[in-house]
């Protein structure tokens, strides 16, 4: 007669639970064979997705390359003039000095000096000044309708009381585009007018 003692029954159940179950292994199915055995290849969908992503990146990047690498220099010159006019108006007030923006159509250069600066320092400032990019030329600087200068060093003054000379710097770029920079006495910066309107 089998033992029906509950304690023995519990011990037998515990021991049975501790034994590892015997598992039968089912052989795995062979992976599907590819047409190119041993070589990995991209699917048509992967190739289409990659081509589409590259196309989108080129559409976004090419206009920026056109502006950055193949620029004619007119935009670079515009940024320099506008930034320096604004800075000179502020600096003249803060330092309580007269500053000059010197424009030279002959050497295609712009530079900043102080009024009364020593000749050696002025020459150094001229040599370290902004040289216009290739193809960009200064046509003239005008202080009025009749007062125009096309050669020499033309100074535009910025005064400690916050105003400047009224002047227009007119330049041309590689493509023949005309740029006019209007410096108004009591406005904080220079305004840019493109095309024949500023001439």
trRosetta pair geometry for C-beta under 8 A, 3 or more apart (Angstrom, degrees):
i j d omega theta_ij theta_ji phi_ij phi_ji
3 8 5.0 -20 127 86 136 156
3 9 7.5 -158 112 -53 92 77
4 9 7.1 9 -163 -50 39 123
5 8 4.3 71 75 13 105 108
5 9 6.6 -175 88 -12 52 86
6 9 5.4 -55 -144 38 35 116
6 10 6.3 38 156 -24 67 103
7 10 5.8 -52 -152 32 32 111
7 11 6.6 31 151 -18 64 104
8 11 5.7 -53 -150 34 35 111
8 12 6.4 34 153 -19 67 105
9 12 5.9 -56 -150 35 30 111
9 13 6.5 30 153 -20 65 106
10 13 5.8 -54 -148 35 32 111
10 14 6.4 32 154 -20 65 106
11 14 5.8 -55 -149 35 31 111
11 15 6.4 28 155 -16 65 107
12 15 5.9 -56 -148 38 30 109
12 16 6.3 31 154 -20 64 108
13 16 5.7 -56 -149 37 30 112
13 17 6.4 32 152 -22 64 106
14 17 5.6 -55 -150 34 32 112
14 18 6.6 30 152 -21 65 105
15 18 5.7 -53 -149 32 34 111
15 19 6.9 40 153 -28 63 99
16 19 6.0 -46 -154 21 35 113
30 33 7.7 -2 139 -44 114 87
33 37 6.7 -18 -168 -93 101 95
34 37 6.6 161 69 -83 81 45
34 41 7.4 166 170 27 138 105
36 39 4.1 -59 145 65 121 105
36 40 7.8 -161 89 -67 121 8
36 41 5.5 96 30 -23 141 124
42 46 4.5 -121 -171 84 100 129
42 47 5.4 115 123 -54 127 89
42 50 8.0 -35 -168 3 152 139
43 46 4.8 99 54 5 76 101
43 47 7.2 -142 95 -3 42 88
44 47 5.7 -56 -150 37 34 112
44 48 6.4 34 154 -20 67 106
45 48 5.8 -55 -148 36 31 111
45 49 6.4 31 154 -19 65 106
46 49 5.8 -55 -147 36 30 111
46 50 6.3 27 157 -15 65 108
47 50 6.0 -56 -145 39 29 108
47 51 6.2 30 157 -18 64 109
48 51 5.8 -56 -146 39 29 112
48 52 6.3 30 155 -20 64 107
49 52 5.8 -56 -149 36 29 111
49 53 6.5 28 155 -18 64 106
50 53 5.8 -54 -148 36 32 111
50 54 6.4 30 155 -16 65 106
51 54 5.9 -55 -147 38 30 109
51 55 6.3 33 154 -21 64 107
52 55 5.6 -55 -148 35 31 114
52 56 6.5 31 155 -20 65 104
53 56 5.8 -53 -149 34 32 110
53 57 6.5 31 154 -17 64 106
54 57 5.7 -55 -149 37 33 112
54 58 6.4 33 154 -19 66 106
55 58 5.8 -56 -149 36 31 110
55 59 6.5 33 154 -22 64 104
56 59 5.8 -53 -150 32 32 113
56 60 6.7 24 154 -12 64 107
57 60 5.9 -62 -153 40 32 107
57 61 5.9 16 158 -12 69 118
58 61 5.8 -62 -131 45 30 103
58 62 5.7 34 173 -31 70 108
59 62 6.8 -41 -129 22 18 108
60 63 7.6 -75 -178 32 27 98
60 64 7.5 10 146 -5 62 116
61 64 5.7 -68 -158 42 43 111
61 65 6.2 43 151 -24 78 105
62 65 5.5 -50 -145 33 36 113
62 66 6.5 42 155 -24 65 101
63 66 5.5 -50 -152 30 36 117
63 67 6.8 29 154 -13 66 103
64 67 5.9 -56 -150 39 35 106
64 68 5.9 19 157 -9 69 116
65 68 5.9 -64 -134 48 29 102
65 69 5.2 -11 -174 15 72 117
65 70 7.2 49 140 3 72 99
66 69 7.4 -43 -96 49 12 83
66 70 5.5 -43 -151 50 48 116
67 70 7.8 9 -23 57 6 74
67 71 6.0 32 178 -76 43 101
67 75 7.6 -12 -166 37 91 166
68 71 6.6 -48 -165 -26 8 111
71 74 7.7 -135 172 36 92 67
71 75 5.8 -83 -161 40 128 114
71 76 6.5 109 126 -26 140 105
71 133 8.0 -19 109 157 96 175
72 75 7.8 99 56 4 73 84
72 133 7.5 145 146 102 43 135
72 135 6.1 -89 -172 100 87 136
72 136 7.3 127 141 -64 83 95
72 173 4.7 87 125 164 124 123
72 174 4.0 -131 -154 27 115 115
72 175 5.8 -80 -97 -12 168 95
72 177 7.7 113 84 27 152 119
73 76 5.3 -57 -153 41 51 115
73 77 6.0 51 151 -21 78 104
73 132 6.8 90 157 173 132 75
73 133 2.8 -144 -127 69 138 139
73 134 6.8 169 -37 52 154 49
73 135 6.1 142 30 67 133 97
73 136 4.5 -120 109 -32 124 126
73 173 6.1 172 70 -140 82 104
73 174 6.9 99 30 -22 102 104
74 77 5.9 -57 -149 38 29 110
74 78 6.3 33 153 -23 64 106
74 136 6.1 169 -78 -105 59 117
74 171 7.4 171 -127 108 83 116
74 173 3.5 -54 -62 -72 113 145
74 174 7.6 -119 -32 15 101 76
74 175 7.9 -64 -21 30 138 98
74 177 6.0 -8 -93 77 167 122
74 179 5.8 159 -163 -34 108 141
75 78 5.5 -51 -146 34 33 115
75 79 6.5 35 155 -19 65 101
76 79 5.9 -53 -152 33 31 110
76 80 6.6 30 151 -19 63 106
76 133 5.9 79 65 -27 134 132
77 80 5.7 -55 -149 35 34 112
77 81 6.3 28 157 -15 68 106
77 130 7.9 135 -124 148 71 129
77 132 5.9 20 -98 -132 127 87
77 133 6.7 -119 -46 13 102 98
77 136 5.4 177 -36 177 149 159
77 171 6.3 -90 131 98 149 166
77 173 7.7 -170 28 -89 133 101
77 179 7.4 136 92 76 116 157
78 81 6.1 -57 -146 38 29 105
78 82 6.1 22 161 -13 66 112
78 179 6.1 -112 -81 -166 105 149
78 181 7.4 179 -130 -79 70 113
78 192 5.5 37 -151 -109 117 149
79 82 6.1 -61 -142 42 26 106
79 83 6.0 21 163 -15 65 114
80 83 6.2 -63 -145 40 23 106
80 84 6.1 12 163 -11 63 115
80 110 7.2 138 129 67 123 136
80 130 5.3 133 177 -147 149 161
81 84 6.1 -66 -144 42 25 104
81 85 6.2 25 162 -21 65 108
81 110 7.1 -40 -91 152 84 177
81 169 6.5 -143 -143 69 146 146
81 181 5.1 -68 137 -112 145 165
81 190 5.9 -57 137 62 97 156
82 85 6.1 -54 -145 33 26 109
82 86 6.6 23 158 -14 61 109
82 181 7.2 -139 -68 -134 72 119
82 189 5.9 35 -166 179 79 117
82 190 5.1 -128 -110 60 61 100
82 192 6.6 -52 -70 -41 121 112
83 86 6.0 -62 -155 39 29 109
83 87 6.2 24 153 -17 66 112
84 87 5.4 -54 -139 41 35 111
84 88 6.0 37 160 -23 68 105
84 101 6.5 122 130 -114 118 122
84 110 7.6 151 67 134 163 128
84 112 6.7 -147 -167 -60 122 125
84 130 7.9 -122 -40 -15 153 144
85 88 5.9 -54 -144 35 27 110
85 89 6.6 29 157 -20 61 103
85 101 6.9 -18 -92 -60 70 160
85 164 7.7 -84 -161 -7 91 175
85 181 7.5 -177 -36 168 149 124
85 183 5.7 -140 -141 -110 137 109
85 189 5.5 104 97 -155 108 57
85 190 4.1 83 46 -24 165 106
86 89 6.1 -56 -154 31 29 109
86 90 6.7 20 154 -10 63 109
86 188 5.9 38 -129 147 83 86
86 189 4.1 -9 -76 -99 97 95
86 190 7.5 -107 -40 6 76 74
87 90 5.9 -63 -153 42 32 108
87 91 5.8 29 155 -20 70 113
88 91 5.6 -54 -134 41 31 110
88 92 6.1 37 163 -26 65 104
88 99 4.9 -143 -155 95 99 137
88 101 6.0 -86 -53 -54 170 106
88 112 6.6 -155 -91 -127 116 126
88 158 4.3 164 145 -11 106 169
88 164 7.5 70 110 -95 113 134
89 92 6.1 -52 -149 29 25 112
89 93 7.1 20 153 -13 58 106
89 158 5.6 -124 -86 -153 49 124
89 162 6.7 50 -177 -156 92 56
89 164 6.2 -80 -94 -39 94 120
89 188 5.8 -175 90 -153 154 55
89 189 7.4 -122 14 -76 140 44
90 93 6.0 -63 -159 36 33 108
90 94 6.2 23 154 -14 70 112
90 188 7.8 37 -53 -157 89 97
91 94 5.7 -57 -140 42 33 108
91 95 5.7 8 170 3 71 115
91 97 7.9 -38 138 57 85 99
91 99 6.1 40 94 -27 113 154
91 158 7.6 60 67 113 88 141
92 95 6.6 -63 -129 51 20 93
92 96 7.7 69 168 -100 51 14
92 97 6.2 -114 -135 73 60 58
92 98 6.6 32 -138 -118 111 30
92 99 5.1 -121 -78 12 96 104
92 158 4.3 -150 -43 129 148 99
92 159 5.9 100 164 93 141 15
92 160 5.3 -133 160 -86 84 42
92 162 7.4 169 92 -86 108 31
92 164 7.9 146 18 -81 162 89
93 96 7.4 10 -176 -71 26 53
93 160 6.2 119 -105 -164 37 51
93 161 7.5 28 -103 -176 82 4
93 162 5.2 37 -82 -80 119 77
95 99 8.0 78 61 -46 132 111
95 160 7.6 -111 84 -110 63 96
96 160 4.4 48 -145 -139 51 135
97 114 5.6 -30 158 -143 134 111
97 115 7.0 -173 173 33 85 92
97 160 6.3 105 17 -74 16 105
98 114 7.0 107 80 -167 61 65
98 115 3.8 13 84 -2 112 133
98 157 5.9 -18 -172 -161 107 104
98 158 6.9 154 -160 75 56 53
98 159 5.7 -11 -110 -110 86 56
98 160 6.7 -72 -63 -27 61 85
99 112 6.2 -4 -179 -169 112 101
99 113 7.3 162 -159 87 65 37
99 114 5.9 -49 -105 -105 64 56
99 115 7.3 -114 -79 -18 18 80
99 157 7.5 142 80 -156 43 53
99 158 4.6 -15 63 58 91 109
100 112 6.9 154 81 -155 54 52
100 113 5.0 -14 59 64 105 84
100 114 7.3 139 13 -133 87 7
100 115 6.2 112 -31 -68 107 70
100 155 4.2 -28 -163 -157 123 112
100 156 6.7 135 -160 62 64 42
100 157 5.7 -29 -100 -97 75 59
100 158 7.4 -168 -79 16 27 80
101 110 6.7 -3 -180 -172 89 103
101 111 8.0 166 -156 86 50 29
101 112 6.0 -25 -102 -99 58 75
101 155 7.1 134 68 -158 43 57
101 156 4.5 -20 60 59 97 102
101 158 7.0 68 -16 -22 95 111
102 110 6.8 161 84 -156 58 52
102 111 5.2 -15 58 64 107 76
102 112 7.2 -178 13 -88 84 22
102 113 6.1 34 -22 7 122 107
102 126 7.1 -51 89 -100 147 88
102 129 7.4 -80 71 -108 104 155
102 153 5.4 -14 -167 -171 111 102
102 154 7.0 139 -159 70 56 43
102 155 5.2 -28 -97 -96 73 71
102 156 7.8 -168 -76 18 26 70
103 110 5.5 -8 -104 -107 66 87
103 138 6.2 166 175 -147 107 157
103 141 5.2 123 80 -60 144 140
103 153 7.5 142 70 -160 39 52
103 154 4.7 -31 66 66 92 99
103 155 7.8 171 18 -85 71 23
103 156 6.9 40 -8 -12 110 106
103 169 6.0 -157 -109 -118 159 119
104 107 4.7 10 117 40 128 92
104 108 7.3 -57 97 -1 81 14
104 109 5.2 2 56 58 110 82
104 110 7.5 -173 22 -79 72 42
104 126 7.8 44 -9 -148 145 108
104 138 7.5 133 95 40 30 153
104 152 7.1 -103 -128 125 79 27
104 153 5.0 -26 -86 -101 100 65
104 154 7.1 167 -80 16 44 75
105 108 7.1 19 -163 -78 34 51
105 137 7.1 52 -155 176 87 83
105 138 4.0 -127 -102 85 78 109
105 139 7.3 -83 -120 80 131 5
105 140 6.9 -15 -63 -92 149 40
105 141 7.7 -150 -39 -13 108 91
105 149 7.9 -178 0 126 123 79
105 150 5.8 -59 51 179 163 50
105 151 5.7 -88 66 -96 112 43
105 152 8.0 25 37 38 90 41
105 154 7.8 36 -11 1 90 120
106 151 5.4 64 -57 -151 103 80
106 152 6.8 68 -15 -45 125 18
108 131 6.5 55 109 -162 91 69
108 132 4.3 -95 170 34 100 116
108 136 7.3 125 -161 92 118 75
108 137 6.3 -74 -106 -121 110 58
108 138 6.4 175 -119 1 58 97
109 126 6.8 79 122 -171 141 75
109 129 5.0 93 172 94 106 123
109 130 6.6 153 -159 80 64 50
109 131 5.3 -29 -102 -100 88 59
109 132 7.0 -127 -78 -9 37 81
110 129 5.8 -159 92 171 38 119
110 130 4.7 -13 62 60 89 106
110 132 7.6 81 -5 -55 93 86
111 125 5.0 137 161 144 126 85
111 126 5.1 -168 39 -109 162 42
111 128 7.1 104 -128 76 123 64
111 129 2.6 -83 -76 -94 103 131
111 130 6.7 177 -74 17 60 68
112 125 6.5 -106 75 -175 51 125
112 129 7.3 153 7 -113 57 97
113 117 4.8 -119 -178 21 103 149
113 121 7.6 126 -138 119 100 92
113 122 5.1 28 -124 -121 144 84
113 125 5.0 141 -84 90 86 161
113 126 7.9 -7 -56 -53 119 76
113 155 7.8 -65 52 -119 110 117
114 117 4.6 117 61 -58 82 105
115 157 7.3 34 -68 -128 120 106
117 121 4.9 -113 172 90 105 118
117 122 4.8 133 101 -63 115 91
117 125 7.3 13 138 -3 160 143
118 121 4.6 83 63 12 88 105
118 122 6.8 -157 92 -9 42 88
119 122 5.5 -55 -144 38 31 113
119 123 6.3 34 156 -21 66 103
120 123 5.8 -53 -149 34 30 111
120 124 6.5 30 151 -18 63 105
121 124 5.6 -52 -148 36 34 113
121 125 6.3 37 152 -20 65 104
122 125 5.6 -51 -147 36 32 113
122 126 6.4 36 151 -23 63 103
123 126 5.5 -52 -150 33 33 114
123 127 6.5 30 153 -16 65 105
124 127 5.8 -56 -148 38 32 108
124 128 6.2 14 158 -3 67 112
125 128 6.1 -66 -142 49 28 100
125 129 6.3 55 151 -57 63 94
126 129 5.5 -32 -154 -8 31 123
132 136 4.3 -130 171 88 115 108
132 137 7.0 140 111 -88 159 27
132 138 7.1 -161 -47 -35 153 87
132 171 7.5 -168 -128 -147 141 138
133 136 5.0 66 62 8 77 121
134 174 7.8 39 112 -79 71 111
135 173 6.3 41 126 -180 98 59
135 174 3.5 11 159 -83 142 88
136 171 6.0 19 -179 170 92 125
136 172 7.2 178 -149 90 52 47
136 173 5.1 -17 -102 -115 83 64
136 174 7.1 -48 -60 -36 63 69
137 171 6.4 170 88 -157 40 79
137 172 5.4 -5 57 56 89 91
138 141 7.3 -7 174 -43 119 86
138 169 6.9 -55 -141 -172 104 94
138 170 7.5 105 -167 81 62 52
138 171 5.2 -47 -105 -100 50 87
139 150 7.2 -51 156 -124 48 92
139 170 4.5 -50 58 107 116 98
139 171 6.1 -180 -1 -108 85 25
139 172 5.7 82 -53 -17 108 98
139 178 7.7 -4 -18 -133 150 94
140 148 4.9 22 161 -178 140 105
140 149 6.1 155 -163 76 86 40
140 150 4.5 -45 -99 -88 97 74
140 170 5.6 9 56 51 69 109
141 148 7.2 159 81 -154 40 60
141 149 5.1 -15 60 59 90 97
141 154 4.5 164 47 124 147 158
141 156 7.3 -130 -169 -57 138 110
141 167 6.0 -6 -177 -173 98 115
141 168 7.0 164 -157 82 52 51
141 169 5.4 -15 -108 -104 85 66
141 170 7.5 -176 -86 19 35 74
142 145 7.4 32 -180 -103 130 17
142 147 6.4 120 -161 87 66 65
142 148 4.5 -24 -98 -99 86 82
142 149 7.7 177 -81 18 40 66
142 167 6.9 152 80 -159 46 62
142 168 4.6 -8 57 55 96 102
142 170 7.1 32 -1 -9 104 113
143 147 4.3 -44 60 102 95 125
143 148 7.9 -167 19 -79 65 38
143 149 8.0 39 -10 -6 97 103
143 165 6.5 -49 -127 167 106 116
143 166 6.6 102 -160 86 66 73
143 167 5.5 -32 -98 -102 65 77
144 147 4.3 61 39 23 92 106
144 166 7.9 64 -74 96 67 112
149 152 6.5 -74 -179 55 119 105
149 154 4.7 153 91 -95 144 130
156 164 6.7 35 157 173 95 114
156 165 5.1 -136 -158 56 72 121
156 167 4.7 -95 -118 14 123 161
156 169 7.9 -77 -39 -56 149 108
156 183 6.3 67 180 70 146 162
157 164 6.3 177 97 -155 55 69
157 165 4.9 88 44 -25 79 109
158 164 4.5 -23 -105 -103 65 104
158 165 7.9 -85 -63 8 46 76
159 162 7.2 -36 86 32 82 25
159 163 5.5 -2 49 66 114 69
159 164 6.6 -178 8 -90 79 43
162 186 7.4 45 125 -132 96 66
163 185 4.4 15 -169 174 106 89
163 186 5.4 -27 -110 -80 98 64
164 167 7.7 -74 133 12 107 102
164 183 5.9 -66 102 158 134 114
164 184 7.9 96 60 99 100 29
164 185 5.6 -161 58 -128 56 50
165 183 7.1 43 85 106 68 122
165 185 7.1 -63 176 -93 6 85
166 183 6.7 177 -146 95 35 75
166 184 6.2 9 -120 -133 87 42
166 185 5.2 -48 -62 -41 85 92
167 183 4.7 6 58 53 82 115
168 180 5.7 -9 -172 -171 108 100
168 181 6.7 154 -158 75 54 51
168 182 5.4 -15 -105 -102 86 62
168 183 7.2 -164 -78 20 36 75
168 198 7.3 179 -162 175 126 99
169 180 7.4 156 79 -156 47 49
169 181 4.4 -7 55 54 96 109
169 183 7.4 51 -7 -15 95 110
169 190 7.9 -14 28 -153 110 147
170 178 6.8 -11 -169 -169 98 97
170 179 7.2 161 -153 85 50 51
170 180 5.0 -12 -103 -104 82 79
170 181 7.7 -161 -72 21 38 69
170 198 6.9 173 -109 124 99 107
170 199 6.4 90 -137 -100 141 86
171 178 7.7 156 84 -154 42 51
171 179 5.1 -14 63 62 88 101
171 181 7.8 25 5 -6 101 105
172 176 6.2 -19 -170 -144 114 36
172 177 6.9 151 -154 73 63 42
172 178 5.8 -29 -99 -98 77 60
172 179 7.5 172 -89 19 27 79
173 176 7.4 -56 69 14 62 14
173 177 4.9 -4 41 53 107 94
173 179 6.9 58 -27 -11 101 116
177 194 6.6 -19 176 -162 111 99
177 195 7.4 -49 -159 -77 81 51
178 194 7.1 133 83 -167 62 50
178 195 6.0 63 62 -156 97 10
178 196 6.3 78 50 -77 143 47
178 198 6.7 -169 129 62 107 102
178 199 5.7 -32 162 -41 154 127
179 192 6.4 -26 -165 -159 97 100
179 193 7.6 145 -160 76 48 47
179 194 5.9 -21 -104 -107 68 66
179 198 7.4 3 178 64 26 150
180 192 7.3 140 76 -157 51 49
180 193 4.6 -19 64 62 103 96
180 194 7.9 -168 23 -78 75 22
180 197 7.8 -131 29 88 133 67
180 198 2.7 -163 33 146 141 136
180 199 6.3 -164 -59 -59 132 61
181 190 4.6 13 -178 167 99 134
181 191 7.3 155 -155 74 52 37
181 192 5.8 -20 -100 -98 70 67
182 190 6.3 154 71 -163 43 75
182 191 4.8 -16 56 58 102 91
182 192 7.9 -164 17 -74 78 20
182 193 6.7 44 -16 -5 111 110
182 198 7.2 -134 -44 -141 102 112
183 190 5.0 -37 -83 -103 73 95
184 187 4.1 52 70 16 116 114
184 191 7.5 24 -10 5 108 107
187 191 7.4 -13 121 -28 155 104
193 197 5.4 -110 170 91 121 102
193 198 3.4 146 90 -65 119 119
194 197 7.7 43 79 39 40 105
194 198 7.3 62 -10 0 7 125
195 198 7.0 114 71 12 55 88
196 199 5.2 -66 -154 39 55 112
